[in-house]
Amino acid sequence: MEQKKISITLPEDIANNIDMLSADLHISASSLIESVVKMYLAERRRIENKANLKKGYLEMAEINLSIAEECFNSDQATQDAYEHFLMGCE
């Protein structure tokens, strides 16, 4: 994968924490920041996917309720006709 060099400005305390953590992990600051950004992007995608799924389920809820009510009404009509038929047999 090609690399692109960027320059960023961070508060000194954050930069110091990056330096200390990268030294503790025996990796470069660039590798540490790359890992953190990848984790952030993955989490952001996960949150967006969850929001899209929720939106889709909410949109489908009305449709599913309508279908369920149609089936219930059909089943109820069949049940009523069957019960009427049984009453006529007694």
N, CA, C and O atoms as a GROMACS GRO file, in nm:
protein
  360
    1MET      N    1   0.085  -0.116   0.000
    1MET     CA    2   0.000   0.000   0.000
    1MET      C    3   0.090   0.123   0.000
    1MET      O    4   0.190   0.130   0.072
    2GLU      N    5   0.052   0.219  -0.082
    2GLU     CA    6   0.131   0.342  -0.086
    2GLU      C    7   0.109   0.423   0.040
    2GLU      O    8   0.003   0.417   0.102
    3GLN      N    9   0.210   0.497   0.077
    3GLN     CA   10   0.205   0.582   0.196
    3GLN      C   11   0.193   0.727   0.152
    3GLN      O   12   0.244   0.766   0.047
    4LYS      N   13   0.125   0.805   0.233
    4LYS     CA   14   0.115   0.948   0.208
    4LYS      C   15   0.156   1.018   0.337
    4LYS      O   16   0.104   0.988   0.444
    5LYS      N   17   0.248   1.109   0.326
    5LYS     CA   18   0.296   1.182   0.442
    5LYS      C   19   0.202   1.300   0.467
    5LYS      O   20   0.169   1.375   0.376
    6ILE      N   21   0.160   1.314   0.593
    6ILE     CA   22   0.078   1.428   0.633
    6ILE      C   23   0.143   1.492   0.755
    6ILE      O   24   0.223   1.430   0.825
    7SER      N   25   0.108   1.614   0.777
    7SER     CA   26   0.158   1.687   0.893
    7SER      C   27   0.037   1.727   0.976
    7SER      O   28  -0.060   1.783   0.924
    8ILE      N   29   0.044   1.699   1.107
    8ILE     CA   30  -0.065   1.737   1.195
    8ILE      C   31  -0.009   1.812   1.315
    8ILE      O   32   0.108   1.799   1.350
    9THR      N   33  -0.093   1.889   1.375
    9THR     CA   34  -0.056   1.962   1.496
    9THR      C   35  -0.145   1.912   1.609
    9THR      O   36  -0.267   1.908   1.597
   10LEU      N   37  -0.080   1.872   1.719
   10LEU     CA   38  -0.153   1.820   1.834
   10LEU      C   39  -0.111   1.897   1.959
   10LEU      O   40  -0.002   1.953   1.964
   11PRO      N   41  -0.197   1.900   2.058
   11PRO     CA   42  -0.154   1.956   2.186
   11PRO      C   43  -0.033   1.878   2.238
   11PRO      O   44  -0.019   1.758   2.214
   12GLU      N   45   0.053   1.948   2.309
   12GLU     CA   46   0.178   1.887   2.356
   12GLU      C   47   0.155   1.764   2.442
   12GLU      O   48   0.228   1.666   2.430
   13ASP      N   49   0.053   1.768   2.528
   13ASP     CA   50   0.030   1.652   2.616
   13ASP      C   51  -0.010   1.528   2.536
   13ASP      O   52   0.031   1.417   2.569
   14ILE      N   53  -0.088   1.546   2.431
   14ILE     CA   54  -0.126   1.431   2.347
   14ILE      C   55  -0.005   1.379   2.271
   14ILE      O   56   0.016   1.258   2.262
   15ALA      N   57   0.074   1.470   2.217
   15ALA     CA   58   0.195   1.429   2.145
   15ALA      C   59   0.290   1.353   2.239
   15ALA      O   60   0.349   1.253   2.199
   16ASN      N   61   0.303   1.400   2.362
   16ASN     CA   62   0.389   1.331   2.460
   16ASN      C   63   0.335   1.192   2.492
   16ASN      O   64   0.411   1.096   2.504
   17ASN      N   65   0.202   1.181   2.506
   17ASN     CA   66   0.142   1.050   2.532
   17ASN      C   67   0.164   0.955   2.415
   17ASN      O   68   0.189   0.836   2.435
   18ILE      N   69   0.154   1.006   2.293
   18ILE     CA   70   0.180   0.923   2.174
   18ILE      C   71   0.325   0.874   2.176
   18ILE      O   72   0.352   0.757   2.151
   19ASP      N   73   0.417   0.965   2.206
   19ASP     CA   74   0.558   0.926   2.211
   19ASP      C   75   0.583   0.819   2.317
   19ASP      O   76   0.654   0.721   2.291
   20MET      N   77   0.526   0.837   2.436
   20MET     CA   78   0.547   0.739   2.544
   20MET      C   79   0.484   0.604   2.509
   20MET      O   80   0.546   0.499   2.530
   21LEU      N   81   0.362   0.606   2.458
   21LEU     CA   82   0.295   0.481   2.425
   21LEU      C   83   0.364   0.408   2.311
   21LEU      O   84   0.379   0.286   2.315
   22SER      N   85   0.405   0.482   2.210
   22SER     CA   86   0.474   0.416   2.099
   22SER      C   87   0.606   0.356   2.145
   22SER      O   88   0.646   0.251   2.096
   23ALA      N   89   0.676   0.423   2.238
   23ALA     CA   90   0.801   0.368   2.293
   23ALA      C   91   0.771   0.241   2.374
   23ALA      O   92   0.844   0.142   2.363
   24ASP      N   93   0.665   0.245   2.456
   24ASP     CA   94   0.627   0.127   2.535
   24ASP      C   95   0.592   0.008   2.445
   24ASP      O   96   0.622  -0.107   2.478
   25LEU      N   97   0.528   0.037   2.332
   25LEU     CA   98   0.484  -0.070   2.241
   25LEU      C   99   0.592  -0.108   2.139
   25LEU      O  100   0.574  -0.201   2.061
   26HIS      N  101   0.703  -0.033   2.141
   26HIS     CA  102   0.813  -0.056   2.046
   26HIS      C  103   0.767  -0.045   1.901
   26HIS      O  104   0.803  -0.126   1.815
   27ILE      N  105   0.686   0.057   1.877
   27ILE     CA  106   0.642   0.088   1.740
   27ILE      C  107   0.662   0.237   1.717
   27ILE      O  108   0.679   0.314   1.812
   28SER      N  109   0.658   0.276   1.592
   28SER     CA  110   0.671   0.419   1.561
   28SER      C  111   0.542   0.492   1.596
   28SER      O  112   0.434   0.432   1.603
   29ALA      N  113   0.556   0.622   1.616
   29ALA     CA  114   0.437   0.704   1.640
   29ALA      C  115   0.342   0.696   1.520
   29ALA      O  116   0.220   0.696   1.537
   30SER      N  117   0.398   0.688   1.401
   30SER     CA  118   0.315   0.676   1.281
   30SER      C  119   0.233   0.548   1.283
   30SER      O  120   0.114   0.550   1.251
   31SER      N  121   0.296   0.438   1.322
   31SER     CA  122   0.224   0.310   1.329
   31SER      C  123   0.115   0.314   1.435
   31SER      O  124   0.005   0.263   1.414
   32LEU      N  125   0.145   0.376   1.548
   32LEU     CA  126   0.046   0.388   1.654
   32LEU      C  127  -0.073   0.471   1.606
   32LEU      O  128  -0.188   0.431   1.625
   33ILE      N  129  -0.046   0.585   1.546
   33ILE     CA  130  -0.154   0.671   1.499
   33ILE      C  131  -0.233   0.601   1.389
   33ILE      O  132  -0.356   0.613   1.384
   34GLU      N  133  -0.165   0.529   1.301
   34GLU     CA  134  -0.235   0.454   1.196
   34GLU      C  135  -0.330   0.351   1.257
   34GLU      O  136  -0.443   0.337   1.212
   35SER      N  137  -0.284   0.280   1.360
   35SER     CA  138  -0.369   0.180   1.426
   35SER      C  139  -0.490   0.244   1.492
   35SER      O  140  -0.602   0.193   1.483
   36VAL      N  141  -0.467   0.357   1.557
   36VAL     CA  142  -0.576   0.426   1.626
   36VAL      C  143  -0.679   0.477   1.526
   36VAL      O  144  -0.800   0.467   1.549
   37VAL      N  145  -0.633   0.532   1.415
   37VAL     CA  146  -0.724   0.583   1.313
   37VAL      C  147  -0.804   0.468   1.252
   37VAL      O  148  -0.924   0.481   1.227
   38LYS      N  149  -0.738   0.354   1.226
   38LYS     CA  150  -0.810   0.238   1.172
   38LYS      C  151  -0.918   0.191   1.268
   38LYS      O  152  -1.029   0.159   1.226
   39MET      N  153  -0.887   0.188   1.399
   39MET     CA  154  -0.987   0.148   1.498
   39MET      C  155  -1.103   0.246   1.500
   39MET      O  156  -1.219   0.206   1.507
   40TYR      N  157  -1.072   0.375   1.493
   40TYR     CA  158  -1.176   0.477   1.491
   40TYR      C  159  -1.266   0.461   1.370
   40TYR      O  160  -1.389   0.465   1.382
   41LEU      N  161  -1.206   0.443   1.253
   41LEU     CA  162  -1.285   0.429   1.130
   41LEU      C  163  -1.372   0.304   1.134
   41LEU      O  164  -1.486   0.306   1.089
   42ALA      N  165  -1.318   0.194   1.186
   42ALA     CA  166  -1.396   0.071   1.197
   42ALA      C  167  -1.514   0.091   1.292
   42ALA      O  168  -1.625   0.046   1.264
   43GLU      N  169  -1.490   0.158   1.404
   43GLU     CA  170  -1.598   0.184   1.500
   43GLU      C  171  -1.703   0.276   1.440
   43GLU      O  172  -1.823   0.257   1.460
   44ARG      N  173  -1.658   0.376   1.367
   44ARG     CA  174  -1.752   0.468   1.302
   44ARG      C  175  -1.838   0.395   1.200
   44ARG      O  176  -1.959   0.419   1.193
   45ARG      N  177  -1.777   0.305   1.120
   45ARG     CA  178  -1.855   0.224   1.025
   45ARG      C  179  -1.955   0.137   1.098
   45ARG      O  180  -2.069   0.123   1.053
   46ARG      N  181  -1.914   0.078   1.210
   46ARG     CA  182  -2.004  -0.007   1.287
   46ARG      C  183  -2.124   0.073   1.337
   46ARG      O  184  -2.238   0.026   1.330
   47ILE      N  185  -2.099   0.192   1.387
   47ILE     CA  186  -2.208   0.278   1.437
   47ILE      C  187  -2.300   0.319   1.323
   47ILE      O  188  -2.422   0.318   1.338
   48GLU      N  189  -2.242   0.356   1.209
   48GLU     CA  190  -2.324   0.394   1.093
   48GLU      C  191  -2.407   0.277   1.043
   48GLU      O  192  -2.524   0.294   1.008
   49ASN      N  193  -2.347   0.158   1.038
   49ASN     CA  194  -2.421   0.039   0.995
   49ASN      C  195  -2.537   0.010   1.091
   49ASN      O  196  -2.647  -0.023   1.047
   50LYS      N  197  -2.512   0.023   1.220
   50LYS     CA  198  -2.616  -0.001   1.319
   50LYS      C  199  -2.730   0.099   1.301
   50LYS      O  200  -2.848   0.063   1.309
   51ALA      N  201  -2.695   0.226   1.276
   51ALA     CA  202  -2.798   0.329   1.255
   51ALA      C  203  -2.878   0.300   1.128
   51ALA      O  204  -3.000   0.318   1.126
   52ASN      N  205  -2.810   0.256   1.022
   52ASN     CA  206  -2.880   0.223   0.898
   52ASN      C  207  -2.971   0.103   0.916
   52ASN      O  208  -3.083   0.101   0.863
   53LEU      N  209  -2.925   0.002   0.991
   53LEU     CA  210  -3.011  -0.113   1.018
   53LEU      C  211  -3.134  -0.072   1.098
   53LEU      O  212  -3.246  -0.114   1.068
   54LYS      N  213  -3.114   0.012   1.200
   54LYS     CA  214  -3.226   0.059   1.281
   54LYS      C  215  -3.327   0.133   1.194
   54LYS      O  216  -3.447   0.111   1.204
   55LYS      N  217  -3.276   0.222   1.107
   55LYS     CA  218  -3.363   0.297   1.017
   55LYS      C  219  -3.442   0.202   0.928
   55LYS      O  220  -3.563   0.219   0.909
   56GLY      N  221  -3.374   0.101   0.872
   56GLY     CA  222  -3.441   0.004   0.786
   56GLY      C  223  -3.547  -0.076   0.859
   56GLY      O  224  -3.657  -0.098   0.807
   57TYR      N  225  -3.514  -0.121   0.981
   57TYR     CA  226  -3.612  -0.197   1.059
   57TYR      C  227  -3.733  -0.110   1.093
   57TYR      O  228  -3.847  -0.159   1.091
   58LEU      N  229  -3.710   0.017   1.125
   58LEU     CA  230  -3.823   0.105   1.155
   58LEU      C  231  -3.910   0.129   1.032
   58LEU      O  232  -4.032   0.133   1.042
   59GLU      N  233  -3.847   0.143   0.916
   59GLU     CA  234  -3.923   0.160   0.793
   59GLU      C  235  -4.003   0.034   0.760
   59GLU      O  236  -4.116   0.043   0.713
   60MET      N  237  -3.945  -0.081   0.785
   60MET     CA  238  -4.013  -0.207   0.755
   60MET      C  239  -4.121  -0.241   0.858
   60MET      O  240  -4.211  -0.320   0.829
   61ALA      N  241  -4.113  -0.184   0.977
   61ALA     CA  242  -4.209  -0.216   1.083
   61ALA      C  243  -4.351  -0.187   1.038
   61ALA      O  244  -4.440  -0.269   1.061
   62GLU      N  245  -4.374  -0.074   0.975
   62GLU     CA  246  -4.508  -0.037   0.930
   62GLU      C  247  -4.557  -0.134   0.824
   62GLU      O  248  -4.673  -0.176   0.826
   63ILE      N  249  -4.471  -0.170   0.732
   63ILE     CA  250  -4.507  -0.264   0.626
   63ILE      C  251  -4.538  -0.401   0.686
   63ILE      O  252  -4.638  -0.464   0.651
   64ASN      N  253  -4.452  -0.446   0.777
   64ASN     CA  254  -4.473  -0.577   0.840
   64ASN      C  255  -4.602  -0.581   0.922
   64ASN      O  256  -4.672  -0.682   0.923
   65LEU      N  257  -4.631  -0.471   0.991
   65LEU     CA  258  -4.755  -0.464   1.068
   65LEU      C  259  -4.876  -0.473   0.976
   65LEU      O  260  -4.974  -0.541   1.007
   66SER      N  261  -4.870  -0.404   0.864
   66SER     CA  262  -4.980  -0.408   0.768
   66SER      C  263  -5.001  -0.550   0.715
   66SER      O  264  -5.115  -0.597   0.706
   67ILE      N  265  -4.893  -0.617   0.682
   67ILE     CA  266  -4.902  -0.756   0.632
   67ILE      C  267  -4.960  -0.847   0.740
   67ILE      O  268  -5.045  -0.931   0.712
   68ALA      N  269  -4.912  -0.829   0.864
   68ALA     CA  270  -4.961  -0.913   0.974
   68ALA      C  271  -5.111  -0.890   0.997
   68ALA      O  272  -5.185  -0.985   1.022
   69GLU      N  273  -5.155  -0.764   0.989
   69GLU     CA  274  -5.297  -0.736   1.009
   69GLU      C  275  -5.381  -0.797   0.898
   69GLU      O  276  -5.490  -0.848   0.924
   70GLU      N  277  -5.332  -0.792   0.774
   70GLU     CA  278  -5.405  -0.854   0.663
   70GLU      C  279  -5.419  -1.004   0.686
   70GLU      O  280  -5.527  -1.060   0.667
   71CYS      N  281  -5.310  -1.068   0.727
   71CYS     CA  282  -5.315  -1.213   0.752
   71CYS      C  283  -5.407  -1.244   0.868
   71CYS      O  284  -5.482  -1.341   0.863
   72PHE      N  285  -5.403  -1.161   0.974
   72PHE     CA  286  -5.489  -1.184   1.090
   72PHE      C  287  -5.635  -1.173   1.048
   72PHE      O  288  -5.717  -1.256   1.085
   73ASN      N  289  -5.666  -1.068   0.971
   73ASN     CA  290  -5.806  -1.050   0.928
   73ASN      C  291  -5.851  -1.166   0.840
   73ASN      O  292  -5.965  -1.211   0.852
   74SER      N  293  -5.764  -1.214   0.754
   74SER     CA  294  -5.798  -1.328   0.669
   74SER      C  295  -5.819  -1.453   0.754
   74SER      O  296  -5.915  -1.527   0.735
   75ASP      N  297  -5.728  -1.475   0.849
   75ASP     CA  298  -5.741  -1.591   0.938
   75ASP      C  299  -5.868  -1.581   1.022
   75ASP      O  300  -5.937  -1.681   1.044
   76GLN      N  301  -5.898  -1.459   1.069
   76GLN     CA  302  -6.016  -1.440   1.151
   76GLN      C  303  -6.143  -1.469   1.070
   76GLN      O  304  -6.237  -1.530   1.121
   77ALA      N  305  -6.147  -1.426   0.944
   77ALA     CA  306  -6.263  -1.452   0.859
   77ALA      C  307  -6.279  -1.602   0.836
   77ALA      O  308  -6.390  -1.654   0.838
   78THR      N  309  -6.169  -1.670   0.815
   78THR     CA  310  -6.174  -1.816   0.796
   78THR      C  311  -6.223  -1.883   0.924
   78THR      O  312  -6.305  -1.974   0.919
   79GLN      N  313  -6.173  -1.838   1.038
   79GLN     CA  314  -6.215  -1.895   1.168
   79GLN      C  315  -6.364  -1.871   1.190
   79GLN      O  316  -6.435  -1.961   1.234
   80ASP      N  317  -6.412  -1.751   1.161
   80ASP     CA  318  -6.554  -1.719   1.179
   80ASP      C  319  -6.641  -1.808   1.089
   80ASP      O  320  -6.743  -1.859   1.134
   81ALA      N  321  -6.600  -1.825   0.964
   81ALA     CA  322  -6.677  -1.909   0.871
   81ALA      C  323  -6.678  -2.053   0.919
   81ALA      O  324  -6.780  -2.121   0.911
   82TYR      N  325  -6.564  -2.101   0.970
   82TYR     CA  326  -6.556  -2.239   1.020
   82TYR      C  327  -6.646  -2.256   1.141
   82TYR      O  328  -6.717  -2.357   1.151
   83GLU      N  329  -6.645  -2.162   1.234
   83GLU     CA  330  -6.730  -2.169   1.353
   83GLU      C  331  -6.876  -2.162   1.313
   83GLU      O  332  -6.958  -2.233   1.370
   84HIS      N  333  -6.911  -2.080   1.217
   84HIS     CA  334  -7.048  -2.072   1.169
   84HIS      C  335  -7.089  -2.207   1.109
   84HIS      O  336  -7.201  -2.254   1.132
   85PHE      N  337  -6.999  -2.268   1.031
   85PHE     CA  338  -7.026  -2.398   0.974
   85PHE      C  339  -7.050  -2.502   1.084
   85PHE      O  340  -7.142  -2.584   1.074
   86LEU      N  341  -6.967  -2.500   1.188
   86LEU     CA  342  -6.981  -2.596   1.298
   86LEU      C  343  -7.113  -2.576   1.372
   86LEU      O  344  -7.175  -2.674   1.413
   87MET      N  345  -7.156  -2.454   1.389
   87MET     CA  346  -7.283  -2.430   1.458
   87MET      C  347  -7.401  -2.485   1.378
   87MET      O  348  -7.502  -2.526   1.435
   88GLY      N  349  -7.387  -2.484   1.247
   88GLY     CA  350  -7.493  -2.535   1.162
   88GLY      C  351  -7.499  -2.687   1.167
   88GLY      O  352  -7.603  -2.746   1.134
   89CYS      N  353  -7.391  -2.752   1.206
   89CYS     CA  354  -7.385  -2.897   1.210
   89CYS      C  355  -7.447  -2.953   1.336
   89CYS      O  356  -7.477  -3.072   1.340
   90GLU      N  357  -7.467  -2.874   1.439
   90GLU     CA  358  -7.519  -2.924   1.566
   90GLU      C  359  -7.667  -2.947   1.560
   90GLU      O  360  -7.727  -2.990   1.659
   0.00000   0.00000   0.00000
